[in-house]
Amino acid sequence: MSQPLRREFISWKEVDKLIDILIPQFRYEIEAIVIITRGGIVPGGMLAEALDVKDILTAAVRFPPNSIGTEKLYVWPEFLQFPDDELLAGRRVLVVDDVWGSGRTSIAVKDRVLGAGGFPELCVMHYNPYRSVFSKAEPDYYGATTDAYIVYPWEVDRGIDLAAFDTPPGIN
C-alpha cells in the first residue's frame, strides 16, 4: 500500500517569494502569456503584472477519463478554450500553470502553441518531478520543486480538508 500524498499549504507571502524567484529566470522578453485555467490564473496574472505583459490569453484543458489505473494518464486532451493561432504565431509565449504534477496539461498547451507557430516556454510555481509522466520534459521555469500536494491560498475556500495538515494553515 502506498503512502498518502503529503500536503503542503503555501501562504500568500510564499507565493510572493516564488514570483520573485521566477522573474529573474526569464531569458528574454515575453510577448504573450497563456494562462492555464484554473490553476494558472493567479500566478499568471501576477507574472503578467510584474513583467508588464499586456497580451494575456487563456487555455482551458480537460482530460476525460477513459480507463482505469495509469492508462488514464495517457488520454487525449480536450481543449475547452484556446487562443486563435494568429495571437500566438511568431511570438514568444510564456505558458503558466500553478503546478507541474504529471505534466500533461503543460505539455498539451505547449504543443498547441507550437502548432500555432508560437515559441512557448513553460512556467509553474511548483515542479513535482516525482509525479511527471515525462522523463525528458520539464518546465523551463519553476519556483520550487516538491513531492507534496500543494494547496495555494486561493484554494482554501474550495473545501480543502484542512484537518489533513500537520499544522493548520493560516492566511499570511
VEXPAVO-346682 format. One record per residue: residue number from 1; residue in one letter; x, y, z of N, C-alpha, C, O in turn. Coordinates in pm, 1 decimal, always signed. Atoms other than C-alpha are relative to their C-alpha. Last residue first. Layout:
residues N
NUKE,num,residuo,neast,nnorth,nup,caeast,canorth,caup,ceast,cnorth,cup,oeast,onorth,oup
NUKE,NUM,a,X,Y,Z,X,Y,Z,X,Y,Z,X,Y,Z
...
This chain:
residues 172
NUKE,num,residuo,neast,nnorth,nup,caeast,canorth,caup,ceast,cnorth,cup,oeast,onorth,oup
NUKE,172,n,-97.3,-107.1,-26.7,-47.3,+3530.8,+565.6,-11.0,+105.8,-107.1,+61.9,+204.9,-103.7
NUKE,171,i,-13.8,-86.3,+117.4,-351.6,+3302.1,+567.1,+92.0,+113.4,+38.5,+60.2,+192.7,+127.1
NUKE,170,g,+55.7,-131.5,-24.9,-302.9,+3036.5,+830.5,+20.2,+83.9,-123.7,+114.2,+59.5,-199.4
NUKE,169,p,-53.6,-117.5,+67.2,-253.1,+2669.7,+766.3,-69.1,+128.1,+45.1,-186.0,+128.2,+83.5
NUKE,168,p,+103.0,-70.4,+77.7,-335.5,+2401.7,+1022.4,+55.6,+127.7,-59.7,+121.8,+205.2,+9.4
NUKE,167,t,+19.6,-129.9,-63.9,-14.1,+2223.7,+1118.3,-106.3,+72.7,-79.8,-86.7,+97.7,-198.7
NUKE,166,d,-61.8,+13.6,-130.4,+1.5,+1853.9,+1037.1,-18.7,+126.9,+80.8,-53.3,+121.8,+198.8
NUKE,165,f,-130.2,-63.5,-16.8,-244.5,+1910.2,+755.4,+52.0,-23.4,+140.4,-24.5,-24.3,+236.9
NUKE,164,a,-104.5,+88.6,+50.0,-524.6,+1660.5,+683.9,+139.7,+58.7,+18.2,+238.5,-12.1,-1.0
NUKE,163,a,-35.4,+92.8,-107.5,-766.4,+1852.3,+907.9,+113.3,-92.4,-43.7,+178.6,-153.8,+40.7
NUKE,162,l,-112.0,-55.7,-76.5,-759.3,+2129.1,+645.3,+42.4,-90.7,+114.2,+153.1,-75.9,+165.9
NUKE,161,d,+6.5,+57.1,-134.2,-975.7,+1919.8,+413.7,+120.8,+44.8,+80.5,+226.7,-17.8,+75.3
NUKE,160,i,-118.6,+80.9,-29.1,-987.7,+2152.4,+113.3,-11.3,-49.5,+144.1,-46.9,+27.1,+233.6
NUKE,159,g,+34.4,+121.1,-72.4,-1345.1,+2273.8,+66.0,+117.4,-92.6,+21.8,+97.9,-212.4,+42.1
NUKE,158,r,+59.9,+99.4,+89.8,-1280.4,+2525.8,-208.6,-33.6,-130.9,+69.9,-62.2,-231.0,+4.2
NUKE,157,d,+145.8,-3.2,-11.2,-1223.0,+2809.7,+41.4,-71.0,-99.3,-91.9,-193.8,-97.6,-100.1
NUKE,156,v,+44.0,+39.3,-133.7,-855.3,+2720.0,+80.7,-152.1,-5.1,+11.5,-205.3,-94.1,+77.9
NUKE,155,e,+75.3,+126.0,+4.6,-780.7,+2728.6,-292.2,-64.5,-37.2,+133.2,-146.0,-129.3,+137.8
NUKE,154,w,+125.8,-24.1,+70.1,-670.3,+3094.3,-321.8,-85.9,-125.3,-9.9,-199.0,-118.0,-57.9
NUKE,153,p,+93.6,-75.9,-84.8,-406.7,+3035.7,-53.6,-134.0,+27.6,-67.4,-234.8,+42.8,+1.7
NUKE,152,y,-27.5,-143.3,+7.4,-240.3,+2759.2,-257.1,-104.8,+77.5,+79.5,-213.7,+26.0,+105.1
NUKE,151,v,+125.9,-72.8,-14.8,-256.2,+2392.7,-159.8,+35.5,+148.2,+7.2,+104.3,+192.4,+99.2
NUKE,150,i,-5.9,-139.8,-40.8,+38.9,+2190.3,-289.8,-140.9,+58.2,+5.8,-221.3,+39.2,-85.5
NUKE,149,y,+119.2,-59.4,+60.9,+28.8,+1808.8,-296.4,-6.9,+142.7,+54.0,-22.1,+162.6,+174.5
NUKE,148,a,+125.8,-12.1,-74.2,+382.7,+1724.9,-196.2,-115.1,+43.9,-90.5,-95.0,+93.0,-201.5
NUKE,147,d,+56.7,+134.3,+10.3,+696.7,+1596.6,-369.5,-137.8,-1.9,+65.2,-196.9,-108.2,+84.2
NUKE,146,t,+75.0,+54.1,-112.9,+819.9,+1946.0,-440.0,-34.8,-145.6,-25.7,-32.6,-192.7,-139.5
NUKE,145,t,+36.5,+139.7,+23.2,+1047.3,+2153.8,-659.8,-70.4,-50.3,+125.6,-51.1,+2.4,+235.1
NUKE,144,a,-47.4,+98.3,-97.7,+1043.6,+2531.9,-637.1,-34.8,-139.9,-48.7,-126.8,-158.3,-128.5
NUKE,143,g,-40.0,-67.1,-122.8,+986.4,+2848.4,-841.0,+59.9,-94.7,+101.8,+150.6,-57.0,+176.0
NUKE,142,y,+82.4,+37.0,-114.7,+979.2,+2690.4,-1183.2,+58.2,+63.8,+125.3,+178.5,+87.3,+136.7
NUKE,141,y,-15.1,-83.2,-119.2,+1097.6,+2788.1,-1529.3,-88.9,-54.3,+110.6,-204.2,-90.0,+86.3
NUKE,140,d,-117.4,-83.7,+23.9,+1155.0,+2582.4,-1844.4,+32.6,+83.5,+123.0,+149.0,+111.8,+151.4
NUKE,139,p,+24.3,-141.5,+27.9,+912.1,+2320.6,-1714.3,+131.1,+75.0,-21.8,+234.1,+40.7,+36.2
NUKE,138,e,+25.3,-66.9,-126.8,+1018.1,+1958.5,-1751.2,-28.9,+146.8,-31.6,-3.1,+192.1,-143.1
NUKE,137,a,+61.4,-133.1,+7.3,+1045.5,+1709.6,-2033.1,-20.9,+52.6,+141.6,-52.7,-22.1,+234.1
NUKE,136,k,-93.7,-95.2,+61.2,+1274.7,+1409.4,-2077.4,-58.7,+139.8,-13.1,-2.2,+223.1,-84.0
NUKE,135,s,-135.5,+19.5,-51.5,+1114.3,+1151.8,-1847.8,+97.6,+104.2,-54.2,+200.3,+131.1,+8.0
NUKE,134,f,-97.0,-29.4,+104.8,+759.0,+1272.4,-1899.6,+140.8,-11.4,+56.3,+176.9,+60.6,+149.4
NUKE,133,v,+4.6,+115.9,+90.0,+489.5,+1114.9,-1678.7,+98.0,+17.7,-116.2,+105.7,-67.7,-204.6
NUKE,132,s,+1.9,-28.4,+143.3,+578.3,+1359.6,-1402.9,-3.5,-128.9,-81.2,+65.5,-225.8,-49.3
NUKE,131,r,+130.2,+38.1,+56.4,+486.3,+1253.3,-1049.9,-5.3,+13.5,-151.1,-99.4,-34.6,-214.3
NUKE,130,y,+29.6,+137.1,-42.6,+836.8,+1252.7,-895.5,-131.2,-50.9,-56.0,-152.5,-172.0,-61.5
NUKE,129,p,-60.8,+94.5,+93.3,+947.0,+1562.2,-1089.1,-34.0,-145.3,+31.3,-17.6,-232.2,-54.3
NUKE,128,n,-7.6,+127.1,-70.6,+694.6,+1776.8,-897.9,+58.6,-105.0,-95.5,-16.5,-171.9,-166.5
NUKE,127,y,-29.0,+112.0,+89.6,+751.9,+2131.8,-1020.6,+15.7,-124.9,+84.2,+97.7,-129.5,+175.8
NUKE,126,h,-59.6,+120.5,-58.6,+594.7,+2415.4,-824.9,+13.1,-109.6,-104.9,-79.4,-136.0,-181.7
NUKE,125,m,-46.7,-35.7,-133.8,+517.5,+2773.9,-933.1,+75.2,-117.3,+61.4,+182.9,-99.7,+118.3
NUKE,124,v,+88.1,+41.3,-109.6,+499.9,+2677.2,-1296.9,+57.7,+48.3,+132.1,+177.6,+73.1,+144.1
NUKE,123,c,-29.8,-56.9,-131.0,+644.5,+2815.5,-1621.2,-103.8,-47.9,+101.2,-224.1,-40.2,+76.4
NUKE,122,l,+89.8,+40.5,-107.2,+662.8,+2655.5,-1964.9,+47.2,+53.2,+134.5,+166.0,+49.2,+166.5
NUKE,121,e,-80.7,+46.3,-111.5,+820.1,+2820.5,-2268.0,-95.5,-22.0,+115.9,-192.4,+52.1,+132.8
NUKE,120,p,+40.9,+9.7,-140.2,+636.9,+2851.7,-2594.2,+112.5,-38.3,+94.2,+204.0,-112.8,+59.2
NUKE,119,f,-121.2,+49.6,-64.3,+759.8,+2982.0,-2931.6,-26.7,-6.8,+150.1,+1.8,+88.4,+222.8
NUKE,118,g,-58.5,-76.9,-109.3,+447.5,+3028.2,-3141.8,+122.9,-67.7,+55.6,+156.0,-180.4,+18.7
NUKE,117,g,-114.9,-76.0,+46.5,+364.5,+2881.0,-3482.9,+63.2,+88.5,+105.4,+146.6,+173.0,+73.2
NUKE,116,a,+48.6,-129.6,+48.6,+10.9,+2766.2,-3397.5,+114.9,+87.4,-50.0,+91.5,+198.1,-98.4
NUKE,115,g,+79.7,+24.7,+120.0,+131.3,+2405.8,-3369.6,-53.4,+128.7,-62.2,-77.2,+135.0,-182.8
NUKE,114,l,-93.8,+33.7,+106.7,+396.2,+2519.7,-3121.0,-72.9,-19.3,-132.3,-27.7,+28.8,-236.2
NUKE,113,v,-66.6,-126.9,+32.5,+124.2,+2684.2,-2909.8,+100.9,-22.5,-112.3,+108.6,+57.7,-205.4
NUKE,112,r,+96.2,-82.2,+76.0,-81.7,+2361.8,-2928.0,+61.6,+133.4,-39.9,+39.5,+180.7,-151.4
NUKE,111,d,+11.3,+56.5,+134.1,+223.0,+2153.8,-2824.0,-98.1,+78.7,-87.3,-74.1,+96.5,-206.7
NUKE,110,k,-123.0,-31.3,+73.1,+290.3,+2382.3,-2527.3,-8.7,-49.1,-144.5,+26.9,+23.3,-237.5
NUKE,109,v,+9.9,-140.7,+39.2,-74.4,+2352.2,-2419.0,+123.8,+41.0,-79.0,+112.1,+111.0,-179.5
NUKE,108,a,+107.4,-11.6,+99.1,-58.3,+1971.4,-2422.0,-12.4,+144.3,-49.7,-27.3,+167.8,-169.6
NUKE,107,i,-51.2,+50.8,+128.5,+281.1,+1976.2,-2247.5,-106.4,+11.0,-109.1,-74.4,+44.3,-223.2
NUKE,106,s,-100.8,-93.9,+52.3,+150.5,+2198.0,-1966.7,+51.6,-44.4,-136.7,+65.5,+38.0,-227.1
NUKE,105,t,+67.2,-122.0,+41.7,-161.1,+1983.9,-1919.2,+98.8,+97.9,-61.8,+73.2,+152.6,-169.0
NUKE,104,r,+84.9,+16.3,+119.0,+17.6,+1650.5,-1918.2,-59.3,+130.9,-49.7,-57.5,+158.2,-169.7
NUKE,103,g,-55.1,-75.8,+112.1,+297.3,+1746.2,-1678.6,-87.8,-1.5,-124.2,-58.6,+67.3,-222.0
NUKE,102,s,-30.2,+95.6,+106.6,+201.8,+1470.8,-1431.5,+67.6,+69.8,-117.4,+143.6,+7.3,-191.3
NUKE,101,g,+11.8,+129.7,-64.6,+228.9,+1721.0,-1148.5,+39.2,-105.6,-101.4,+156.4,-142.2,-111.3
NUKE,100,w,-27.2,+107.1,+95.5,+356.3,+2051.9,-1284.6,-4.0,-127.5,+81.5,+91.3,-159.6,+152.5
NUKE,99,v,-81.0,+116.9,-34.1,+188.8,+2302.6,-1054.7,+21.1,-88.3,-122.8,-69.4,-105.3,-204.6
NUKE,98,d,-45.7,-1.9,-138.6,+42.7,+2654.4,-1078.1,+100.0,-112.0,+27.6,+207.3,-87.5,+82.8
NUKE,97,d,+90.8,+79.1,-82.1,+22.9,+2697.9,-1453.9,+53.1,+5.0,+143.1,+163.5,+53.6,+167.3
NUKE,96,v,-7.3,-2.1,-146.6,+179.6,+2948.6,-1693.3,-107.9,-88.5,+61.8,-225.0,-81.8,+24.4
NUKE,95,v,+114.9,+80.8,-40.9,+264.3,+2920.4,-2064.5,+10.6,-18.9,+150.7,+109.4,-73.3,+200.0
NUKE,94,l,-20.7,+65.1,-129.3,+503.0,+3202.6,-2160.0,-130.1,-70.1,+37.4,-234.4,-5.9,+50.3
NUKE,93,v,+117.2,+19.0,-84.5,+476.3,+3280.4,-2529.4,+39.5,-73.3,+127.8,+98.4,-181.3,+123.8
NUKE,92,r,-50.9,+68.9,-117.9,+747.5,+3422.8,-2752.5,-112.0,-3.6,+103.0,-158.9,+100.5,+148.9
NUKE,91,r,-19.4,-71.9,-126.0,+559.2,+3517.9,-3068.4,+60.1,-89.4,+107.0,+38.5,-210.6,+108.5
NUKE,90,g,-119.6,-81.6,+3.6,+576.6,+3407.2,-3431.6,+33.0,+72.1,+129.7,+121.5,+157.7,+132.0
NUKE,89,a,-98.2,+22.5,+107.1,+220.3,+3279.1,-3434.3,+114.3,+100.4,+6.4,+93.1,+221.6,+11.1
NUKE,88,l,-118.5,+70.9,-49.6,+42.7,+3307.8,-3097.8,+113.7,-8.0,-101.9,+230.7,-15.8,-64.4
NUKE,87,l,-43.2,-66.7,-123.2,-245.9,+3552.9,-3148.0,+130.7,-57.6,+54.3,+194.0,+1.2,+142.0
NUKE,86,e,-64.1,-127.2,+35.9,-280.3,+3438.5,-3511.2,+45.4,+79.6,+123.2,+129.0,+169.1,+111.4
NUKE,85,d,-138.4,+15.5,+44.7,-341.3,+3081.6,-3390.8,+68.8,+133.1,-26.5,+186.6,+148.8,+5.4
NUKE,84,d,-12.9,+16.0,+145.0,-658.4,+3174.6,-3203.4,+147.8,-1.9,-39.0,+230.7,+63.8,+23.9
NUKE,83,p,-14.1,-119.7,+83.6,-635.4,+3133.5,-2826.2,+10.0,-35.1,-148.8,+57.8,-142.2,-185.9
NUKE,82,f,-139.2,-18.7,+38.5,-767.2,+2813.2,-2663.6,+9.4,+121.5,-90.6,-80.6,+144.8,-171.4
NUKE,81,q,-27.3,-136.8,+43.4,-1083.4,+2713.9,-2479.6,+147.1,+8.6,-35.9,+232.2,-47.9,+32.8
NUKE,80,l,+127.9,-68.4,-14.0,-1240.7,+2377.8,-2398.6,+10.2,+144.0,-48.0,-87.9,+203.0,-93.2
NUKE,79,f,-18.3,-143.0,-21.2,-936.3,+2194.8,-2528.9,-136.5,+67.0,+0.5,-203.4,+74.9,-102.5
NUKE,78,e,+109.0,-72.1,+65.3,-987.0,+1820.0,-2481.6,+20.4,+147.9,+34.0,+24.9,+184.8,+151.3
NUKE,77,p,+62.5,-115.6,-64.8,-670.1,+1633.2,-2401.2,-114.3,+55.7,-84.0,-115.8,+44.7,-206.6
NUKE,76,w,-18.9,-123.6,+75.9,-600.3,+1285.6,-2537.9,-70.0,+114.7,+70.4,-180.0,+97.4,+123.0
NUKE,75,v,+111.4,-36.7,+87.3,-587.2,+1007.8,-2276.4,+32.0,+130.9,-71.1,+113.4,+209.7,-23.0
NUKE,74,y,-39.6,-10.0,+139.7,-249.9,+889.8,-2143.9,-116.0,+28.7,-95.4,-104.5,+2.6,-215.2
NUKE,73,l,-96.3,-107.8,+18.6,-280.7,+943.1,-1769.1,+31.6,+25.3,-146.7,+93.5,+126.6,-179.2
NUKE,72,k,+73.1,-126.4,+4.6,-599.9,+732.3,-1760.9,+93.6,+119.0,-16.7,+48.0,+226.9,-54.6
NUKE,71,e,+43.4,-28.1,+137.0,-388.5,+429.0,-1853.0,-71.5,+133.9,-9.3,-65.8,+198.8,-113.8
NUKE,70,t,-89.0,-96.6,+63.7,-222.6,+452.3,-1509.7,-39.7,+31.6,-143.5,+5.1,+132.5,-198.0
NUKE,69,g,-142.6,+6.0,-30.1,-514.3,+284.2,-1338.2,+79.7,+105.4,-73.2,+30.8,+215.6,-98.0
NUKE,68,i,-34.7,+11.8,-141.6,-852.0,+266.1,-1505.2,+151.2,+1.5,+16.0,+225.3,-17.6,-80.4
NUKE,67,s,-42.1,+133.2,-40.4,-979.3,+383.8,-1839.3,+28.0,-0.2,+149.4,-8.1,+92.5,+222.0
NUKE,66,n,+29.0,+101.0,+100.7,-1115.6,+670.1,-2040.2,+25.4,-141.2,+49.2,-17.2,-238.0,-13.8
NUKE,65,p,-40.7,+134.0,-43.1,-1143.0,+969.7,-1810.6,-34.8,-101.8,-107.9,-140.4,-93.9,-170.6
NUKE,64,p,+112.0,+87.8,-34.9,-1168.0,+1298.0,-1997.6,+49.5,-137.2,+44.3,+145.7,-190.0,-11.6
NUKE,63,f,-37.7,+135.7,+38.3,-859.1,+1515.9,-1977.3,-113.2,-92.6,+40.1,-124.5,-129.9,+156.8
NUKE,62,r,+58.6,+106.5,-81.4,-971.5,+1876.7,-1974.1,+48.2,-133.4,-55.7,+60.7,-151.7,-176.8
NUKE,61,v,-26.6,+135.8,+47.1,-787.4,+2185.8,-2093.0,-65.1,-99.3,+94.7,-60.8,-82.6,+216.6
NUKE,60,a,+71.0,+91.1,-89.9,-878.4,+2552.5,-2066.7,+10.1,-140.0,-59.4,-29.8,-164.4,-173.3
NUKE,59,a,+21.6,+133.0,+56.4,-628.2,+2789.0,-2225.9,-68.7,-84.9,+106.9,-21.5,-94.6,+220.2
NUKE,58,t,+29.3,+115.1,-84.6,-620.8,+3159.2,-2153.4,-17.8,-127.2,-81.7,-58.3,-125.0,-197.9
NUKE,57,l,+95.6,+91.5,+63.4,-461.4,+3467.0,-2306.2,-24.4,-118.4,+92.9,+52.8,-141.3,+186.0
NUKE,56,i,+24.3,+109.9,-93.1,-280.5,+3767.9,-2160.0,-114.2,-83.8,-57.0,-225.4,-34.6,-76.5
NUKE,55,d,+76.8,+101.5,+71.9,-130.2,+4015.2,-2405.3,-10.9,-124.8,+86.3,+81.1,-206.4,+93.0
NUKE,54,k,+137.7,-45.9,+22.2,-26.5,+4310.7,-2186.3,-87.5,-104.7,-69.0,-209.3,-104.3,-51.4
NUKE,53,v,+49.5,+65.7,+120.9,+294.2,+4178.2,-2033.1,-147.4,+34.5,-15.2,-226.8,+14.0,+76.6
NUKE,52,d,+67.4,-97.7,+85.3,+435.6,+4426.6,-1780.2,-39.6,-59.7,-135.4,-23.2,+3.7,-239.6
NUKE,51,l,-78.0,-7.2,+123.3,+669.1,+4163.3,-1632.3,-55.7,+102.1,-99.2,+0.8,+122.4,-206.6
NUKE,50,a,-141.4,-23.3,-32.8,+539.7,+4206.7,-1275.2,+85.2,+19.7,-124.9,+180.7,+97.4,-123.1
NUKE,49,e,-14.6,-131.8,-61.7,+177.5,+4244.2,-1389.2,+147.3,+32.3,+25.2,+192.7,+142.2,-6.6
NUKE,48,a,+31.8,-98.8,+103.8,+189.3,+3948.3,-1625.8,+18.5,+141.7,+53.6,+72.8,+228.4,-15.0
NUKE,47,l,-115.8,-10.4,+89.0,+366.2,+3743.0,-1357.1,-24.0,+102.9,-110.0,+66.7,+178.4,-144.8
NUKE,46,m,-108.9,-63.1,-75.5,+94.4,+3815.6,-1100.2,+124.5,+17.6,-87.6,+190.5,+121.4,-81.9
NUKE,45,g,+31.9,-141.3,-15.8,-179.2,+3740.4,-1350.7,+110.5,+74.3,+72.7,+145.7,+186.4,+36.1
NUKE,44,g,-12.7,-62.0,+132.2,-16.3,+3411.5,-1446.8,-28.8,+148.8,+5.4,+41.1,+227.9,-57.9
NUKE,43,p,-141.6,-24.0,+29.0,+30.6,+3318.0,-1079.3,+21.7,+66.4,-136.4,+112.0,+148.8,-151.2
NUKE,42,v,-61.7,-91.4,-96.4,-340.8,+3381.3,-1009.4,+149.0,+19.4,-30.0,+192.1,+133.9,-43.8
NUKE,41,i,+57.1,-134.6,+5.8,-489.0,+3228.7,-1325.4,+70.9,+97.0,+94.5,+111.2,+205.2,+51.8
NUKE,40,g,-94.9,-101.3,+42.0,-253.2,+2933.0,-1357.7,-50.9,+142.3,+5.4,+25.1,+235.8,-20.0
NUKE,39,g,-117.2,-15.3,-86.2,-454.9,+2687.5,-1151.9,+94.2,+112.2,-36.4,+156.4,+170.7,+52.2
NUKE,38,r,+17.5,-103.8,-96.6,-784.7,+2740.6,-1326.8,+127.5,+30.3,+73.7,+148.7,+143.5,+117.0
NUKE,37,t,+103.3,-11.2,-103.0,-717.8,+2769.2,-1616.3,-13.5,-133.5,+72.4,+10.6,-238.2,+12.3
NUKE,36,i,+79.7,+122.5,-3.3,-386.2,+2758.5,-1799.1,-99.3,+12.6,+115.0,-61.7,+33.3,+230.3
NUKE,35,i,+27.2,+47.3,-135.4,-260.9,+3111.9,-1856.5,-88.3,-123.7,-9.5,-193.3,-121.1,-73.7
NUKE,34,v,+117.1,+87.4,+4.2,-111.6,+3182.7,-2196.4,-13.7,-59.8,+139.0,+71.3,-136.2,+184.7
NUKE,33,i,+12.3,+104.2,-101.9,+120.6,+3480.6,-2162.8,-127.2,-78.2,-27.5,-234.1,-20.2,-46.5
NUKE,32,a,+136.8,+35.2,-38.6,+230.0,+3695.9,-2453.8,+6.7,-107.0,+108.0,+103.1,-183.1,+116.9
NUKE,31,e,+92.3,-78.1,+82.7,+541.3,+3875.9,-2578.1,-146.0,-27.3,+33.0,-231.7,+58.1,+10.7
NUKE,30,i,+118.4,+81.7,+24.9,+781.5,+3762.2,-2304.7,-99.9,+86.1,-77.4,-132.8,+196.7,-34.6
NUKE,29,e,+130.0,-64.2,-14.8,+1111.2,+3947.2,-2328.8,-113.6,-95.6,-37.7,-110.8,-159.6,-142.8
NUKE,28,y,+28.4,-105.8,+96.1,+1414.2,+3726.8,-2292.3,-140.4,+52.4,+22.2,-216.3,-0.1,+103.6
NUKE,27,r,-116.3,-27.6,+83.9,+1586.9,+3475.1,-2064.7,-21.0,+113.1,-100.1,+76.4,+170.6,-148.7
NUKE,26,f,+41.6,-14.1,+139.7,+1330.8,+3463.5,-1784.1,+114.3,+52.8,-84.3,+178.1,+152.3,-49.9
NUKE,25,q,-33.8,+116.3,+81.8,+1492.9,+3338.3,-1462.2,-28.3,+20.9,-148.9,+33.1,-44.7,-233.0
NUKE,24,p,-135.0,-11.3,+58.5,+1498.5,+3679.2,-1288.0,+39.5,-117.6,-90.4,+141.9,-110.6,-158.4
NUKE,23,i,-22.2,-115.7,+87.8,+1116.9,+3674.9,-1253.9,+142.7,+7.7,-56.2,+157.7,+27.6,-176.7
NUKE,22,l,+23.6,+23.7,+142.5,+1075.5,+3322.3,-1116.0,+46.5,+115.3,-88.9,+107.3,+91.7,-193.3
NUKE,21,i,-97.5,+98.6,+47.5,+1234.2,+3362.7,-771.2,-11.9,-18.9,-150.9,+88.7,-35.2,-219.9
NUKE,20,d,-131.1,-66.1,-1.8,+1038.2,+3682.8,-700.4,+111.5,-92.9,-47.5,+209.2,-46.4,-106.2
NUKE,19,i,+1.9,-92.8,+113.1,+718.5,+3504.3,-807.9,+135.6,+70.8,-9.4,+190.5,+87.2,-118.4
NUKE,18,l,-13.6,+81.6,+120.6,+805.1,+3222.8,-565.1,+0.2,+87.3,-125.7,+77.3,+62.1,-218.2
NUKE,17,k,-140.4,+42.1,+9.7,+862.7,+3475.8,-285.4,+23.8,-83.0,-126.5,+126.1,-67.3,-193.1
NUKE,16,d,-79.8,-116.7,+39.3,+522.1,+3636.2,-349.3,+147.4,-37.1,-17.2,+212.2,+7.8,-111.9
NUKE,15,v,+30.1,-21.0,+141.9,+358.4,+3292.5,-333.0,+81.4,+117.7,-52.2,+141.1,+109.4,-159.5
NUKE,14,e,-81.1,+96.5,+74.2,+537.4,+3231.2,-1.4,-25.0,+10.2,-150.7,+66.9,-8.9,-230.3
NUKE,13,k,-139.2,-46.1,-11.4,+386.8,+3551.7,+141.5,+93.6,-92.7,-78.1,+185.6,-46.4,-145.5
NUKE,12,w,-16.0,-109.2,+96.6,+44.8,+3448.9,+12.4,+143.4,+52.1,+1.4,+198.1,+87.5,-103.0
NUKE,11,s,+59.8,-128.6,-38.0,+81.2,+3125.8,+209.3,+18.0,+102.9,-112.1,+94.1,+81.0,-206.3
NUKE,10,i,-86.0,-111.1,+39.5,+150.5,+2779.3,+64.1,-73.4,+130.3,+32.7,-187.2,+149.9,-10.0
NUKE,9,f,+70.7,-124.8,+20.1,-8.1,+2478.1,+235.2,+101.3,+109.6,-30.6,+203.8,+120.7,+36.7
NUKE,8,e,-70.8,-116.9,-47.9,+171.4,+2147.1,+189.5,-79.7,+124.6,-34.7,-114.3,+146.4,-150.8
NUKE,7,r,+57.9,-127.1,+43.8,+8.6,+1810.0,+156.9,+78.3,+114.7,+62.1,+124.2,+106.9,+176.1
NUKE,6,r,-19.9,-107.7,-96.2,+193.4,+1477.6,+173.7,-58.8,+128.1,-57.0,-42.6,+156.7,-175.6
NUKE,5,l,-74.6,-113.9,+49.0,+47.5,+1216.6,-58.2,+5.4,+109.1,+106.4,-97.3,+151.3,+159.7
NUKE,4,p,+83.4,-110.1,+46.6,-68.8,+908.5,+128.9,+88.6,+117.8,-40.3,+196.2,+138.4,+15.9
NUKE,3,q,+17.0,-104.6,-100.3,+189.2,+629.9,+141.3,-95.1,+106.6,-53.8,-96.7,+132.8,-174.1
NUKE,2,s,-83.2,-119.1,+10.6,+141.6,+340.1,-98.2,-33.4,+100.9,+109.3,-143.6,+102.2,+164.0
NUKE,1,m,+83.8,-117.2,+0.0,+0.0,+0.0,+0.0,+88.6,+123.9,+0.0,+183.4,+132.2,+78.1
